[in-house]
């Protein structure tokens, strides 16, 4: 394998020259210099991206190891054929395509020879231009136009909850009417017990609560999440099940279940009496305003509500057990015929490119943390984990430590970092290898490699400018740039790297080179 041939084949477009796994490994080895990536801050709007991209590019172990988890060339070329024919990729295909795109781009952008071969020059503007063009090839899946299976089921649950909620509204169980009927003739003790009948009107709140929980669990700022975990569906199932029990508990006080021979519910029937009191006596005034057909209507409605709720619970169990089919429930919105051109015109997709990947970014406002999360999601890796306010590292090659104390500035930063360059946990050594600093309206990263880390020697990457800085400097004046004045910046994220995993990587690379 000739490194010069690999470099010479490179193209602006990812789709025009997709490298094999072995070619990527070979190129990684020959381009993996210990430097940051200077990127031009286009229109002064993408500093957040520059920081986030450099933080992710520092994850050497992940980038190399995930090459093995890429699809084979034949498969990725099939995806390219579909894209060229204006055919949408499904969720799984898009995920695999974007992962390949990101890994190859990170490896290639480190090569001065590759960019000079393409553009005849190598500088921060060219680097920014190359990365932006690459990410403009990001493949949105058909679900970004039409909801995927999980999203459709979430919308169905929402629809059913709203439908059931409406069924719960009944003129005879208005709270004021209940109060006027009961308190005139009965003791407080009896009234308190009987007042629980108002659950038949309040039950609509139960379904409002379920819908509210769905919004908290299955939605983010961009709408329904593209990927909804089994844990989310389990939480929804538990909520439905709990409220089904509430419904049965309260209905059971005054209604009895009529079932068939198999024990399945036929209907609910109003009991002729409670344990202590005859309902007709307690509700004498109430029964003046309600006739037999009214009672039958109530019984029918409660039966429908129970069956609807039970059916919703059944379908949620099916989803958790992975046996739910699209034909098991009604699609609330019809699907559109998907093509690539339509996907590119979806507002949320354009916003994603601008705010998460700095493609055609026309304004500032995103955060480096958003970019970091986005790129990790694209890498589709289990080799990194986030932790918040506690250095509780276990066995992952990388950990992202989220520093939430925004008031820690100036001299407090070197004091905080003093014993944080090396963390020993579970017989493993973790070294601090990357930090993101947030200033007023600006973001800067600092990275280091190998032994430099423990001494606090980092490369400050402020857009196209890279300088060596000493984080052990006592006053915290790190010269992060004109927009990051002293006492103005704080630490956002810190990435730790397992020394043992990097040693493992070195051995693997040596074997590959033999």
HELIX and SHEET records of a PDB file:
HELIX    1   1 UNK A    3  UNK A    8  1                                   6    
HELIX    2   2 UNK A   14  UNK A   16  5                                   3    
HELIX    3   3 UNK A   21  UNK A   31  1                                  11    
HELIX    4   4 UNK A   42  UNK A   44  5                                   3    
HELIX    5   5 UNK A   47  UNK A   57  1                                  11    
HELIX    6   6 UNK A   60  UNK A   65  1                                   6    
HELIX    7   7 UNK A   66  UNK A   69  5                                   4    
HELIX    8   8 UNK A   73  UNK A   84  1                                  12    
HELIX    9   9 UNK A   91  UNK A  109  1                                  19    
HELIX   10  10 UNK A  112  UNK A  119  1                                   8    
HELIX   11  11 UNK A  124  UNK A  135  1                                  12    
HELIX   12  12 UNK A  142  UNK A  144  5                                   3    
HELIX   13  13 UNK A  149  UNK A  167  1                                  19    
HELIX   14  14 UNK A  171  UNK A  173  5                                   3    
HELIX   15  15 UNK A  175  UNK A  182  1                                   8    
HELIX   16  16 UNK A  188  UNK A  194  1                                   7    
HELIX   17  17 UNK A  195  UNK A  198  5                                   4    
HELIX   18  18 UNK A  199  UNK A  218  1                                  20    
HELIX   19  19 UNK A  230  UNK A  254  1                                  25    
HELIX   20  20 UNK A  279  UNK A  282  1                                   4    
HELIX   21  21 UNK A  284  UNK A  288  1                                   5    
HELIX   22  22 UNK A  292  UNK A  320  1                                  29    
HELIX   23  23 UNK A  326  UNK A  328  5                                   3    
HELIX   24  24 UNK A  340  UNK A  344  1                                   5    
HELIX   25  25 UNK A  347  UNK A  357  1                                  11    
HELIX   26  26 UNK A  368  UNK A  379  1                                  12    
HELIX   27  27 UNK A  411  UNK A  417  1                                   7    
HELIX   28  28 UNK A  450  UNK A  455  5                                   6    
HELIX   29  29 UNK A  499  UNK A  513  1                                  15    
SHEET    1   A 2 UNK A 219  UNK A 220  0                                        
SHEET    2   A 2 UNK A 223  UNK A 224 -1                                        
SHEET    1   B 2 UNK A 255  UNK A 259  0                                        
SHEET    2   B 2 UNK A 265  UNK A 270 -1                                        
SHEET    1   C 5 UNK A 384  UNK A 388  0                                        
SHEET    2   C 5 UNK A 398  UNK A 402  1                                        
SHEET    3   C 5 UNK A 490  UNK A 498 -1                                        
SHEET    4   C 5 UNK A 428  UNK A 439 -1                                        
SHEET    5   C 5 UNK A 422  UNK A 425 -1                                        
SHEET    1   D 7 UNK A 384  UNK A 388  0                                        
SHEET    2   D 7 UNK A 398  UNK A 402  1                                        
SHEET    3   D 7 UNK A 490  UNK A 498 -1                                        
SHEET    4   D 7 UNK A 428  UNK A 439 -1                                        
SHEET    5   D 7 UNK A 442  UNK A 447 -1                                        
SHEET    6   D 7 UNK A 457  UNK A 462 -1                                        
SHEET    7   D 7 UNK A 465  UNK A 470 -1                                        
END                                                                             
